[in-house]
Amino acid sequence: MHMTVEQIAEEALALPSEARALLADRLVESLDPAEDGLIRQLWMREARRRIDEVRSGSVKTISADEAFAQVRQAIAE
């Protein structure tokens, strides 16, 4: 029986966090090195876009403490 990607994801998300981290690491390592260059290029483009947004004032930054507080609140809901 072949599992769908969604079924595999559900099973993976049910694993303990340490096992999920190991699985994620193994999946990333399995990527084609040629794709890695493309992925790096895309992330660099995204980073530049975000820097430009901050510098132009179109987005407001928040402190790490505030960001973590928002995450904790979202998780608690």
Summary of the structure (lengths in Angstrom):
residues: 77
radius of gyration: 17.8
end to end distance: 37.6
largest distance: 52.7
contacts: 129
relative contact order: 0.05
helix: 77%
strand: 0%
